[in-house]
Amino acid sequence: MIIKKKQLEMALQGVPPHPHPDPNLEQYHTPSIIAADVIWNAHACGDIQDLKVVDLGCGTGILALGFSNDGCSGSSWGGCG
């Protein structure tokens, strides 16, 4: 289990970028530092406790992966690319 925000950020650095991002689909890369910050703050505020998280973006699923590492009851990715 990840206990520090920096550990989460380092784990998310291993997520490969989208191979062929399409700006028309708004497939932008979310840097690991931003994804870790969003996930960490949601956890710290209790916003995701015992909830399922769905990443409906068009990218790599970095938020779904991060939330699954954070101990959510479940997370999934619904990417379109």
Protein Blocks (a to p, Z undefined) as FASTA:
>chain_A
ZZbfklmmmmmmmpccdfbacfklopacddfklmmmmmmmmmmnopmgoiacddfbfbeo
lmmmmmmmnopabdcdddfZZ
